[in-house]
Amino acid sequence: MCNYLTRVTNGIRIAGGIATGIAHERKAEKMDFIPLAKPFIGVEEEQEIIDTLRSGLIGTGPKTALFEQEFARYINRKRAVGIDSCTNSLHLTLVTLGVGPGDEVITTPITFVATVNSIVYTGATPVFVDVDPQTLNIYPDAIEKALTPRTKAIIPVHLYGHPCDMDAILAIAQKHNLKVVSDCAHAIEAEYKGKNVGSLGDVACYSFYATKNLATGNGGMLVTDDERLADEIVIIRDHGMSAGAWNRYYSGEFKHYQMTHLGYKCIMWDLPASLGLQQLKRIEQRHAKRLELKALYESKLQKLGDHVKIVSSTDRPVRHAHHLFPILLNGLNRDAVAAQMEAHGVGVGVHYRPVHLEPYYREKHGHHPGEYPVAEHAGENLLSLPFWPEMTEEQISIVVDSLESIIRNAKDSKI
């Protein structure tokens, strides 16, 4: 049993609790809630934000342009375009590639709904295929079997930061003249055979949401080597005007600009870009820490035996970004375990329930259980444990010991 107090500060859930049966003398002792994820904002980010505020350029301006340049350099692409979310990065990319009503786009059901929603926004139809049971990434053989004359693009999702089998996916795309738009929301640092995974395919899209490895609160970016496509997206991200507001107002010359496209309002602005510039500088250092914490978790979870399976990597030469630390529970009710972990003061997540079984996609697109058995089995048993670079070994021990206590009690209560 547990009594705990929860409050919300600046949109972040914070809680403390009194738990019983937890190691490290947690019984009858008020403890800080261990969140699922926690962004790191240092002095450098604060100073960059202050510099931007004092400049008076808080819209889309020089910091956005600099962040785009630095991000493109890191990913090894010619162009990067700042957008207000990964969702809109995917949507604008598909629109610019000509995807629309009557077309189909193949993707995975194990992803956040935003991936699939971006397809629906264009009027195209999302086509799901099942996933690899080892990594839970999209299964290339299933892609080929799902192709039809209406297939226009493939959206592989580098789930948890583990690269998909890009050789196979790119070969399918080349054979059938398809576009490859990677959802790299989890995969900024990820590499496939020595190349940043975002440098492969036609376009890659990123998220800078508050929980991501590079966090600006909200925000996104797309990268490409296609200069024409990048130039068009720069226009349609800002109402379809032929030049952005910053260029119009700070170019030092009077000039009329025309609306050349039916556009959107999806621009990045200099305040989140200021955070991004500093976050990018420390991303490699924090990735190294993620590797250390992953090894700690794996070592401590061994005592839980067959009840817990860590979602594993492949034998292919890849660099995993380790955005999340997901496990698969065996013989346990995942939702009951999740509820008890929260009661013990440990934040957990589910990444993800299969998108095709969400009410909207069942009702509007006619999906039903049994279509993608590997994804559906995973969706019933996945649990993400707290994971961020500044976690301590003590916190990881608390998480694992809490899970062990719950599993032990489950044998009697049959949760």
C-alpha positions in Angstrom: 0.0 0.0 0.0 1.2 3.5 -0.7 0.1 7.0 0.1 1.6 9.6 -2.2 1.2 13.3 -3.0 1.3 14.5 -6.6 1.6 18.0 -7.9 2.3 19.6 -11.3 5.1 22.2 -11.6 5.7 23.7 -15.0 3.9 20.8 -16.7 6.1 18.1 -15.0 4.6 15.6 -12.7 6.4 15.5 -9.4 5.4 13.2 -6.6 6.7 11.8 -3.3 5.5 8.7 -1.6 5.5 6.3 1.3 5.8 2.7 0.2 5.9 -0.6 1.9 8.0 -3.6 0.8 10.5 -1.6 -1.1 14.3 -1.9 -0.7 16.6 0.8 0.5 14.6 1.5 3.6 11.8 3.2 1.6 9.2 2.0 4.0 7.7 4.8 6.1 10.1 7.3 4.5 9.0 10.0 2.1 10.8 9.7 -1.2 11.0 11.7 -4.3 9.1 10.4 -7.3 11.4 8.9 -9.9 10.0 10.2 -13.2 10.1 8.3 -16.5 12.3 10.9 -18.1 13.9 14.2 -17.1 15.4 16.9 -19.3 18.7 18.5 -18.4 18.7 22.3 -18.7 22.1 23.8 -17.7 23.6 27.2 -17.3 24.5 27.3 -20.9 20.9 26.9 -22.0 19.8 29.7 -19.6 22.5 32.0 -20.9 21.5 31.3 -24.5 17.9 32.0 -23.8 18.7 35.3 -22.1 20.9 36.3 -25.0 18.0 35.6 -27.4 15.5 37.5 -25.2 17.8 40.6 -25.0 18.4 40.5 -28.8 14.7 41.2 -29.4 14.6 38.4 -32.1 12.4 35.9 -30.4 10.6 34.7 -33.6 12.2 32.7 -36.4 15.6 34.3 -36.8 19.4 33.8 -36.5 19.3 31.2 -33.7 16.9 29.0 -35.7 19.2 29.4 -38.8 22.3 28.5 -36.7 20.6 25.5 -35.1 19.6 24.2 -38.5 23.2 24.5 -39.8 24.6 22.8 -36.7 22.0 20.0 -36.8 22.6 19.3 -40.5 26.3 19.1 -39.8 25.8 16.6 -37.0 23.5 14.4 -39.0 25.7 14.8 -42.2 23.0 16.2 -44.4 23.1 19.2 -46.7 20.0 20.8 -45.3 18.0 21.0 -42.0 14.7 22.8 -41.7 13.4 23.7 -38.2 9.7 22.9 -37.7 7.5 23.1 -34.6 7.2 19.3 -34.1 8.3 16.0 -35.6 4.6 15.4 -36.5 4.5 18.5 -38.7 8.0 17.6 -40.1 6.6 14.3 -41.3 3.4 15.9 -42.6 5.1 18.7 -44.5 7.6 16.2 -46.0 4.8 13.9 -47.3 2.9 16.9 -48.7 6.0 18.2 -50.5 6.7 14.7 -51.9 3.3 14.7 -53.4 1.6 12.2 -51.2 -2.1 12.7 -51.1 -5.6 11.1 -51.5 -5.5 7.7 -53.2 -1.9 7.0 -52.1 -0.7 4.6 -49.5 2.2 4.9 -47.1 3.6 1.8 -45.3 4.7 2.1 -41.6 4.8 0.3 -38.3 2.0 -0.1 -35.8 4.4 0.1 -32.9 5.0 3.9 -32.8 3.4 7.0 -31.4 0.1 7.9 -33.1 1.7 11.0 -34.6 3.7 9.0 -37.1 0.5 7.6 -38.6 -1.6 10.8 -38.1 0.9 12.6 -40.4 -0.1 10.2 -43.2 -3.8 10.7 -42.6 -3.4 14.5 -42.7 -2.4 14.3 -46.3 -5.5 12.3 -47.3 -3.4 9.2 -47.9 -4.0 5.8 -46.3 -1.6 4.3 -43.7 -0.7 0.7 -44.3 0.7 -1.2 -41.3 3.0 -4.2 -41.4 4.2 -6.3 -38.5 7.5 -5.9 -36.7 10.7 -7.8 -35.9 10.2 -9.7 -32.6 13.8 -8.9 -31.5 13.9 -5.2 -32.0 10.2 -4.4 -32.6 11.3 -2.3 -35.7 9.4 -2.6 -39.0 10.0 -6.0 -40.7 11.4 -5.5 -44.2 9.9 -8.7 -45.6 6.5 -7.6 -44.5 6.9 -4.3 -46.3 7.5 -6.0 -49.7 4.4 -8.1 -49.2 2.2 -5.1 -48.4 3.1 -3.1 -51.6 0.4 -2.2 -54.0 0.3 0.1 -57.1 -0.8 2.9 -54.7 2.2 2.7 -52.4 4.1 6.0 -52.5 6.4 6.0 -49.5 7.7 4.0 -46.5 8.1 5.5 -43.0 10.5 3.4 -40.9 10.5 4.3 -37.2 13.9 3.8 -35.5 12.1 2.6 -32.3 13.8 3.5 -29.0 16.8 4.7 -31.0 17.6 1.3 -32.6 18.2 1.7 -36.4 15.9 -0.3 -38.7 17.3 -2.6 -41.3 18.0 0.3 -43.7 19.8 -1.8 -46.4 16.7 -3.9 -46.9 14.3 -1.0 -46.7 16.3 1.2 -49.1 16.6 -1.7 -51.6 12.8 -2.2 -51.6 12.3 1.6 -52.1 14.8 1.7 -55.0 13.3 -1.4 -56.7 9.8 0.1 -56.5 10.5 3.8 -56.9 9.3 4.7 -53.4 10.3 7.5 -51.0 11.8 6.7 -47.6 11.0 9.2 -44.8 12.5 8.1 -41.5 10.9 8.9 -38.2 14.0 9.6 -36.1 12.2 11.0 -33.1 14.1 8.6 -30.9 17.3 8.4 -32.9 19.4 11.5 -33.1 22.6 9.7 -32.1 21.8 6.5 -33.9 24.0 5.1 -36.6 23.6 2.3 -39.2 26.9 0.8 -40.5 28.9 3.8 -39.5 26.5 6.4 -40.9 24.0 8.5 -38.9 20.7 6.9 -39.6 19.2 10.3 -40.5 21.6 10.6 -43.4 19.9 7.6 -45.1 16.8 7.8 -47.3 15.1 10.8 -48.8 14.2 12.7 -45.6 14.6 12.1 -41.8 12.4 13.8 -39.2 13.2 14.5 -35.5 11.4 15.4 -32.3 12.7 17.8 -29.6 9.9 17.2 -27.2 10.6 17.6 -23.5 11.4 13.9 -23.0 13.7 13.4 -26.0 17.5 13.0 -26.0 17.7 16.6 -27.3 14.9 18.5 -25.5 13.6 22.0 -26.3 10.1 21.6 -24.8 8.5 21.2 -28.3 10.0 21.4 -31.7 11.2 19.3 -34.6 13.5 19.2 -37.6 13.7 17.5 -40.9 17.0 16.8 -42.8 17.6 16.1 -46.4 20.1 16.4 -49.3 17.3 17.5 -51.6 17.7 21.3 -51.9 14.5 21.8 -53.9 12.5 20.0 -51.3 14.1 21.9 -48.4 13.4 25.2 -50.1 9.8 24.3 -50.7 9.3 23.3 -47.1 10.8 26.5 -45.9 8.0 28.2 -47.8 5.1 26.0 -46.8 6.1 26.0 -43.1 5.3 29.7 -42.9 1.9 30.2 -44.7 3.3 29.5 -48.1 5.1 32.9 -48.3 8.0 33.2 -50.6 10.3 34.2 -47.7 10.1 33.9 -43.9 9.2 36.6 -41.6 12.7 37.1 -40.3 14.0 37.7 -43.9 11.1 40.1 -44.6 11.6 42.2 -41.5 15.4 42.1 -40.9 16.8 42.1 -44.4 17.4 45.8 -44.3 15.5 46.4 -47.5 11.8 46.8 -48.5 10.5 44.1 -50.6 7.1 42.5 -51.3 6.8 38.8 -50.8 4.1 36.7 -52.3 2.1 33.7 -51.2 3.2 31.0 -53.6 1.8 27.9 -51.9 -1.0 27.0 -49.6 1.1 26.7 -46.5 0.8 26.1 -42.8 2.1 27.7 -39.6 4.7 25.2 -38.5 7.9 27.3 -38.0 10.5 26.9 -35.4 11.4 30.0 -33.4 14.6 31.3 -31.7 13.7 30.4 -28.1 13.6 26.7 -28.6 16.4 26.9 -31.1 18.5 28.5 -28.4 17.9 25.5 -26.2 18.6 23.2 -29.1 22.0 24.8 -29.8 23.3 24.0 -26.3 21.6 20.6 -26.1 23.3 19.5 -29.3 26.7 20.4 -27.9 26.3 17.9 -25.0 24.4 15.1 -26.8 27.5 12.9 -27.3 28.5 13.2 -23.6 25.0 12.3 -22.5 24.8 9.4 -24.9 27.9 7.9 -23.3 26.1 8.1 -19.9 23.1 6.4 -21.4 25.3 3.5 -22.3 26.6 3.2 -18.7 23.0 3.3 -17.3 21.8 0.7 -19.8 24.6 -1.7 -18.7 23.6 -1.0 -15.0 20.0 -1.8 -15.7 20.9 -5.0 -17.6 23.1 -6.2 -14.7 20.5 -5.5 -12.0 17.5 -6.9 -14.0 19.2 -10.3 -14.3 17.8 -11.4 -10.9 14.3 -11.1 -12.3 14.8 -14.0 -14.6 12.2 -15.0 -17.2 9.7 -12.4 -15.9 11.5 -9.6 -17.7 12.9 -9.5 -21.2 15.0 -6.5 -22.4 14.1 -5.4 -25.9 17.4 -6.3 -27.6 19.7 -5.1 -30.4 20.6 -6.9 -33.6 23.9 -8.3 -34.6 24.1 -5.7 -37.4 26.7 -3.0 -36.9 24.5 -0.2 -35.4 24.8 2.5 -32.8 21.7 2.6 -30.6 20.6 6.0 -29.4 18.9 4.5 -26.3 16.1 7.0 -26.0 14.1 4.7 -23.8 14.7 1.6 -21.7 11.8 -0.8 -22.6 11.2 -4.2 -21.2 8.7 -7.0 -22.0 6.9 -8.5 -19.1 6.3 -12.3 -19.2 3.3 -13.9 -17.3 2.2 -10.6 -15.7 -0.5 -8.1 -16.2 1.4 -5.1 -17.5 -1.2 -2.5 -16.6 -1.4 -3.8 -13.0 2.4 -3.8 -12.7 2.5 -0.3 -14.1 -0.1 0.9 -11.6 1.9 -0.6 -8.7 5.2 0.9 -9.9 3.5 4.3 -9.9 2.2 3.7 -6.4 5.7 2.8 -5.4 6.9 6.2 -6.6 8.4 5.0 -9.9 7.2 6.6 -13.2 6.7 4.1 -16.1 5.4 4.3 -19.6 4.0 2.2 -22.4 5.8 2.6 -25.7 3.6 1.7 -27.5 0.1 0.3 -27.8 -0.4 -0.7 -31.5 -1.8 2.3 -33.4 -4.1 0.2 -35.5 -6.0 -0.8 -32.3 -6.6 2.7 -31.2 -10.3 3.5 -31.3 -10.0 6.0 -34.2 -8.1 3.6 -36.4 -10.4 0.7 -35.6 -13.5 2.8 -36.3 -12.3 4.9 -39.3 -10.0 2.4 -41.0 -11.6 -0.9 -40.1 -8.7 -2.5 -38.1 -9.1 -5.3 -35.6 -7.1 -7.5 -33.3 -5.1 -10.3 -34.9 -3.8 -8.4 -37.9 -0.2 -7.9 -36.6 0.4 -10.5 -33.9 4.0 -9.6 -33.0 3.2 -6.0 -32.6 0.0 -6.8 -30.6 1.8 -9.2 -28.2 4.4 -6.5 -27.6 1.8 -3.9 -27.1 0.2 -5.9 -24.3 3.5 -6.5 -22.4 5.8 -3.5 -23.0 6.8 -1.3 -20.1 9.3 1.5 -20.2 11.4 2.1 -17.1 12.8 5.5 -15.9 15.8 6.4 -18.0 17.7 9.6 -18.4 21.5 10.3 -18.3 21.6 12.0 -14.9 20.0 9.0 -13.1 22.0 7.6 -10.2 22.8 3.9 -9.5 20.7 4.2 -6.4 17.7 5.3 -8.4 18.1 2.4 -10.8 18.4 0.0 -7.8 15.1 1.4 -6.4 13.4 0.9 -9.8 14.6 -2.7 -10.1 13.9 -3.6 -6.5 10.4 -2.1 -6.7 9.8 -4.3 -9.8 11.1 -7.3 -8.0 8.9 -6.7 -5.1 5.8 -6.4 -7.3 6.7 -9.6 -9.2 7.2 -11.5 -6.0 3.8 -10.3 -4.7 2.2 -11.2 -8.0 2.8 -14.8 -7.4 0.3 -14.6 -4.6 -2.1 -12.0 -5.9 -2.0 -13.2 -9.5 -1.8 -9.7 -11.0 
